[in-house]
């Protein structure tokens, strides 16, 4: 190795160490507060489903449509709002999204008509989809090269913290203040999140001078992007099919009292929080290994839930592991989507959000149908295991393509 080669190697090592030693900027954690608020509302219905159904005088399966319609709104809202707000400052889009989110929760807290609640949840989901798609791009850009998965892991962990604190606290609050109190609390949290974003997110976080809808759409011609989006749908759908109807299973099948359900849900939340942080940290170095392990483990866990649903201690352990493996790959998939859609990162990020929620929409609907079959409370879990197993198709395909591309690069002759 000559002197010039040694200098290049030293600079490369210094760059690698610099990336490893860089800290995540404050703005990423501020955005995580917003995702905490937004994911709390997506999951909170699962913790108060039986109470909500009883007060609104609808079946548990029908009440579950409040989860389905929210996910459907996210599917439509994420890419649509990403395109409609392309030329708006991203900071302003984040604040407006939270304002609509807060208003939607006030409507739900005051409403009694189930159809009105469905409409309010749908509109709220449009705003949530806009927030998530923009927050991912802002976080990745703020963190810089080589740290996108880690930053998105923190953003995702903010959402997973919702399952640790937000959903159980909402379930506890509903027992003392009624389920409407949970929605009032979320409206207040949205206002606080908007204030934090107004204070800490820079005005010039992204420039839109050369952004156009045709250019964004042209950036979606990537097979790997669409394989990633398929994985987003199936990995989340598998988990959410089971989790959306976990309360009836734990009460009827496992024998937990309703007052204990929030404590069991904390296990899922802790697992998902740790899984998101570990997945985000490992995802930059080993993305394809992690995205194959996660759905394989989730499938085995969901099958085990069906087999051991009558045993309390195993169920607590399995639900915690489901959170860890089931949602741990999400920040990696989000980072891969932005990478493979590099010519249209905002739209790619929004389609990731849509992908997660396509899975949630279909799986929660199928789970509700399965709940009314002979399978009973284990029906949604059976659906979830089937969907989670399908994730192996796109993630293994992505791993094969990545290996093939790496081998092709090795065959390219080196130039002195």
N, C-alpha and C positions, 0 to 999 in steps of 0.2 A: 504493500500500500504506500503510495507516494504522499508527499506533504499535502497536496491539494485534497486527496481522498480523505486523509486524516482530518483535515479541517471540515470537510462536508460531514463526516461522521460525527464530529464533535458538535457541530451545529444541529444535526438531526437529533442527537441525544439530548441536547439542551432544550430543543423544541418539545420533545416528548415529555421531559421532566417538567417543563413549564406548563404544559396542558394538564399534567397530573396534579400539579401543585396549585393550579388556579382555583379560586373559590367561586362558588355559584353566586351571582349577583343578587342583591336584595329583591329586585323586581320579580324574580322567579318565585320567591316565597310569598310575595304579595299576591301574585296570580294564583298561587296555591290556596290562599284564603278564599278566593272566588270559586275555585273548583270544589273546595270543601262544601261551600254553600250549595252549589249547583248539584253535586252528586248526592247530597243529603236528600234533596227532594225527589230524586229518581228512585232512591232505595227506601225512603221512609214509609211509603205505602205498605211495603212488605211487613213492616213491624206493627202496623196498626190496622191490618187488613180486616180482621174479624170484627173489631170495634167499629170501623168505618162502615162495613157492610150492614151491621146490625142497626146503626142509626139511620142510614139511608134506605133501609128496608130493601136491600138487594142481596142476591146470592154472593158468596165469596168469590166464585168464578167471575161474576159480572163486575164486582168491585175491582178485581184484578185488571180490568180494562183500563183503569186509571194509570196503571203501569204501562200497558200496551200503547195507549194513545200518546203518552209522554214520549216513549221511545220512537213512535212514528213521527211525532213532531220534530224530534232530533234528526231523524233521517232526512226529512225534507228541509228543515231549518238550517242545518250545518252547511251544505253546499249552496243552497239558495241565498242565504244571508251572506255567505262569504263572497258570492258574486255581486250581490246588490250593494255591499259596503266596500267594494274594492278601492274606491277612490276616497273613502272617508278615512280620517286619521284612526289608526287602530286603537289608540287610547280612548277616543270618543266612542267607537263601536263597543268597546268593553263596558264603558259606563252606561251607555244606552241599553245594552243588553241586561245589565243588572237592574236598571230602572223598570223595564218591562217585566222582568222576573219578579220583582217586589210587588208590582201591581197585580200580577196574576195570582200571587199567593194571598193577597188581600181578598180578591174575588172568591177564591176557594174557601177561605176562612169564614166568609159571610154567607156563602151560598148553601142552599138546601136541595136544589134540583140537580139530579145526577147528570143530566145532559149539559147543564151550565158548567158543572165541575169538569166534565170532559173537555169542553171548549176551552176553559181557562187553563187546564193542564196542557192542551195542545199549543196554545199561544205562548205559554211559559216555556215550553220545550223549544219553540222557534228561537226564542232569545237565548236559551241555554246552548243550543247548537251553534249560534253565532259566537258566543263567548268562548266555548271550548275550541273552536277552529282557530280563532285569532290568538287565544292564549298560548296554544302550542307553538305557533310560529314565533310569537314574541319571545317566549321562553328560550326556544332553540337559538334564535338570533342573539339574544342577550348573553347566553352562555358561551357562544362562539364555537369554532370548529373543534371536533374531538370530544365535546361534552354535551352533545344534543340529547343522547339517551339519558344521561344523568339528570339534566335539567327537566326533561319530560318525565323522568321517574319521580322527581319532586312534585311536579304538577299533578301527576297521577296519584302520588301519595297524599296530596291534599284531598283528592276525591276519596281515596281509601280511608283517610282519617274520618271521613263522614260515616263510614261503617263502624268505626271504633267508638266515636263520640256522638256524631250527629244522629244516626239512626237509633241507637239505644236510648240516648237522651230524649229524642222525640217520642219514643215508645213510652218511656217513663212519664214524660210530660203529659202524654195523652191519657194516662191513667189518673192523673190528678186534675188536669184542666180540660180534658176532652181532646179528641183528635184535632179540633180546630186550633187549639193552642199551639200545636206543632207548626202549623202553617203561618200563624202570626209570628212565631219566632223566626222562621225562615225569611219572612219579609223584612224583619229588622236586620238580620244578618246580611241580606242583600244590600241594604242601604249602607251598612258599615263597610262592606267590601267595595262598593262604589267610591266611598270617600277615600279609602286606602289607595285605590287605583288612581284616583284623581291627584292624590298627593305624591305617589312614588313612581308611577309609570311615566317615562319621558314623553314630551310632545312629539319628538322627531324620531320615534322608535322605528318607523318604517316610512319609506318614500314611495309614493304611488304614481309618480310622473309618467313612468313607462308601462304601467300595468293596464292590460286590457283583457276583456272577456275572451276574445278569440285566442289571444296568446296563452291565457290560463288553460283553456280547453285543449289547445295544441300540446300542452305539456303532459297530457294524460295518456299518451300513446306508449305505455310501458306495461309489458306483460307482468313484470315483477311487482309493479304497483298494484295491479288488479289481483294478483295472487295474495299480496299482503292484505288488501281490503277484504278478500274472502276469508282469510284467517281471522281478521278482526271480528267479522260477523259470527263465525262459528265458535271461536274461543269464548266470547262474551255470552253468546246465546246459550251455550252449554251450561254455564254457571248460573245465568239469570233465570233459566227455566226452572231450576231447582230452588234458587234463593227467593224468587218472587212468591213462592207458595210454601216457604219453609215453616211459617208459623202453624198452619194447619197440620203439617207433618209432625212437628215437635209436640203439639198439644194432643192430637189424636193418636198418632203412631207411637211416639216415644214416651208420652205420659207426663210431659212437663206442664206445670201450671202456667197460665197466661202471664202471671207476674214475673216468672223466671225467664221468659223468652228474651227480653232485652239483654240479660246477662249472657245468654248463649250467643246472641248476635254479636256481642263484643268479641268473642273468639274469632268469628269470621272477619270482623273488622281488623283485629290485630294481625291476623294472618295476611290479609290483603295489603295492609300498610307495609309490613316487613317485606312481603313479596315484591311490592312495587319498588321499594328502595333498593333491594338486592338486585332485582331484575334490571332496573335502570343503571346500576353501577356496573353490572357484568355485561350489559347489552352492547356497549360500544366495542368490547373486545371479542365477545362470543355470541353474536346475535342469533345465529342459526341453531346453535346448540341449545340455547335457552328456549327458543320458540318451538323446538321439537319436544323437549323434556316437559314443558308446562302442560300442553294438552294431553300428552300421554298419561301424565300423573293425574290430571283432572278426571279423565275417563275412568281410571281405576278407582279413584276416590268416590265418584258418583255411583259406580256399581256397588262399592262397599256400603254406601249410605242405604241403598236398597236392601242389602243383606242384613245390616245391623241396625235398622231403623227403630227396633224395639228396645235397644240398650242405650241408656242415657250417657254413660261415660264415653263409650266409643263414638257416639254421635257428636259429642262436644269436640273430641279430637278430630274427627273427620270434617266437621264444618270449619274448624280452624285451618286445617290443611287445604280445604277447598278454596278458602280465601287466599292462602299463600300461593298455590300453584295456578288457580283458576284465573286470577287477575294479574299475576306477576309479569306476564309477557306483554301486557298492554303498552307500557311505555316503549318497549323495544319495537313493537309493531308500528307504533306512531312515528318513531324515529325513522324506521325503514321506509315508511310511506313518504315522509318528507324528502328522504334521500332519493328514492326512485322517481318522485315527481318533482325533481329539483327545479325544473323550468316553471312550475306552478305550485310553489310550496303552500300558499294559503288554501288553494282549492284541494290540494292533496291532503292537507291536514283536516280540512272540513269533511272530506270523503272518509277519512279515518273515523271521525266522530259518527258519520252516517253509517259506516260499516259496523261499528260496535252496536249501534242501535237498530240496524236491520236485524241483527241476530237477536237482540233483546225483544223487538217487536214480534218476530215470528215465534221465538221460543216461548215467550210469556203467553202468547195466544194459544199455542199448542199445549203448553203446560196447563192452562185453564181448562182446555178441552179434555186433557188426560185426567185431570182431577175429577171429572164427572164420569169416568169410565170405571170398570171393575177394578182397575189398579188403585183407585182411590188416591190417598195422599202421597203414595210413592209414584204415581203416574208422571208428575212433572220431573221427577228425578230420572226416570227411565228415558224421557224425552231428552233431558239434559245430557245424559251419558252418550246417547246416540249422536247428538249434535257435536259434542266435544270431540268425539272420535273422528268426525269429518275434518276437523282442523288439521289432522296429520297430512292430509292430501296437499293443501297449498304450502304448508311450512316445509315439508320434505322436498317438494318441488323447488322451492326457493333455495334450500340448502344445496340441492344438486346443481342448480344453475350457478350458484356462487362458487362451488368447487370446480365446475367446468371452466368458468371464467378465470379462476386462479391458475388452473393448469395451463390454459391457453397463454396466459401472460408469461408463465415460466418458459414456454416454448419459443417466445420471441427472442431472437438473438440480441445479446447485449452489445452496445457500441462503446468503444473506448474513447 
